[in-house]
Amino acid sequence: MTQSTERPALPDHLSIDPRSPHFVAAVFEHDVGIRFNGQERQDVEEYCVSEGWVKVPAGKTLDRKGRPLLMKLKGTVEAYYR
C-alpha cells in the first residue's frame, strides 16, 4: 500500500466552492498557496492566473444565501504547492 506522492498540475482557474465548474477536488488533497502581487494571501476563494485576478471575501458581509460576498482584485497571481 504505497501512497502516490505525485501532485496534479495546478489549473489556470481554480475555486474552493464545490458547486463551481472550476473546483478540482484532487488539487485540494494537497496544501495550495496563492501569492498575489508578491504577497501570500490566505483568504483567496477563487483565482485565475492567465487573467490575473483573485476573488476574496469583502469583510464579514454575506449574501442572502449566507455565503460571503466576494471582491475581484486584479494583479499578478502565482499558485503553488506548499
N, C-alpha and C positions, 0 to 999 in steps of 0.2 A: 504494500500500500504506500506508494510514493505519491507525494503531492506535487503537482506541477507548479514550478516557480515562475513560469513564463507569464508575463502580463500582456493583456491585449493592448493594441495600439490605441492611444488616446484619440477620440474622434475630434473633428474640427468644431462641432457644435454638440454640447452636452448639457443635459438638465438633470437636476436631482428629483424632479417631480415624476413619479412612476406613471402618471397619466399622459405625459408628454411623448411625442414620437421621437424625441431626441434623448430619451432615457435609455441607458445601456447598463443593465444590472451587472454584467461581468466586470466592468470598469470599477464599480463601487465595492468590489470584494477587496480592493487594494486602496491604500491611502493616496488620494489625489490632492495636489496642491495647485493653487492658482496665483500667479504673480501678475498684478495689474499695474502698469506704469512703474515697474521696478519695485513695487512693494507687495509682500504676500498678503492676500486677503483671505479671511476665514469665513466670510458671510456671503459668498457667491452662490446664487441659486441656479444660474444658467450662464453659459458663456459661448462665444463664437470667436475663434482665433482669426479666421480669414476676414471677417467683417470688423473685428477689433472692438468688441463690446462685452460687457458683463451685466447681469441683472442682479441687483442686491435689494434687500428689504428697505423700504422707506420708513425708518423708525419703527414704532410699535403699531402703526396703522394697519388695520385689517380690512379686507373687502367683505362683502355681505355673506360670503361663504366661510369666513373665518380664516382665510389664508392671508399671508402678508402681502401688502401692496408692494410691487417691485418697481425700481427705477433702473433705467438703462444708462450706463456710464460708458463713454467711448474713450478708447486709448489703446495702448499696447497690451495684448493678452498673451500670457505664456502658461501653458498647462504642463504639469509634470507629475511623476510619481515620487512620493517621499520615501 
